Amino acid sequence: MEWILHNGEFIRENELNVSKEDRGYQFGDGIYEVIRVYQGNLFTAKEHIDRFYDSAEKIKIVIPYTKDVFHKMMYDLVEMNEIDNGQVYVQITRGEAMRQHHFPQVTSPVLVAYPKKVERPVEMMEAGVKAAFVEDVRWLRCDIKSLNLLGNVMAKQEAHEAGAYEAILHRGEVVTEGSSSNMYGIKNGVIYTHPATNLILNGITRRVILELCKEQGITVQETAFTKTEALEMDEIFMSSTTAEIMPIIQIDGQNIGEGVPGELTKKLQQAFEANLKLTVKS
Ligand SMILES: *Cc1c(COP(=O)(O)O)cnc(C)c1O
């Protein structure tokens, strides 16, 4: 049985006790992170921890640990569960209070974290995946990694029912991001992606990719593109902590480029892999 983390204590998973009036359970009043583990190492841990604290601050939840203590807890969780390749899921809610919408006067946030073994989706990254356009009906604070995921969940379900791996969200004509990933289009060697505004979640993988592009001399424009432009791109790919760099070869049944993963996407995948191997060794 796995060890999980509950408010700073390591317990067995069957010992977890969460209140019926936890505000995360009733309102989705909380935030979360998913951190990748490669060969027992937390990948880009600092960036994920910073974003976790930023998201919490944006909804006025105070995390009662220093970032160093928090980092150590995540590390111990991975070690105690002997996770080689996998991920850590961590969330914090505003905690238990009598059900009323406004914040309780006294809050005791509830933090839960648990790890999971996951292999890299190597075959899918090689073959590419299909996507479907879905209208982005989420709220206007998509920059917060909120537990409120109804908009994302419904978009993913719509894509899933259409036989697609990911939903490409658009507000009107403008492509924003995926249901749980960031979106990129490539035209004539230039990579386009929505700027990191309140309309998208600024992925840690996105930041790694932008950094790699800089190193490789690949031009990136943080400029949004439309649905029509998406269909005319040479290549499309998405990124996330678990999917890494995932080529999109079809949207709504229409081929992107030749309908196979593109050259620049493959080059970025290689750079990403080299980067994570370096990080893991150090
Ligand atoms: C988490 C998430 C991403 C990807 O972020 P990573 O840090 O790269 O995993 C993109 N979009 C949404 C809506 C997300 O929740």
The ligand as a MOL file (V3000), in Angstrom:
LIG
                    3D

  0  0  0     0  0            999 V3000
M  V30 BEGIN CTAB
M  V30 COUNTS 15 15 0 0 0
M  V30 BEGIN ATOM
M  V30 1 C -1.3930 21.6580 -16.1990 0
M  V30 2 C -1.9700 22.2470 -17.4340 0
M  V30 3 C -1.1980 22.4850 -18.5850 0
M  V30 4 C 0.2320 22.0000 -18.7520 0
M  V30 5 O 1.1130 22.4460 -17.7790 0
M  V30 6 P 2.4460 21.6290 -17.4500 0
M  V30 7 O 3.0330 22.4020 -16.3370 0
M  V30 8 O 3.2860 21.6480 -18.6630 0
M  V30 9 O 2.0240 20.2440 -17.0750 0
M  V30 10 C -1.7820 23.1750 -19.6380 0
M  V30 11 N -3.0680 23.5560 -19.6030 0
M  V30 12 C -3.8620 23.3000 -18.5420 0
M  V30 13 C -5.2750 23.7500 -18.5710 0
M  V30 14 C -3.3440 22.6380 -17.4260 0
M  V30 15 O -4.1290 22.3810 -16.3740 0
M  V30 END ATOM
M  V30 BEGIN BOND
M  V30 1 1 1 2
M  V30 2 1 2 3
M  V30 3 2 2 14
M  V30 4 1 3 4
M  V30 5 2 3 10
M  V30 6 1 4 5
M  V30 7 1 5 6
M  V30 8 2 6 7
M  V30 9 1 6 8
M  V30 10 1 6 9
M  V30 11 1 10 11
M  V30 12 2 11 12
M  V30 13 1 12 13
M  V30 14 1 12 14
M  V30 15 1 14 15
M  V30 END BOND
M  V30 END CTAB
M  END
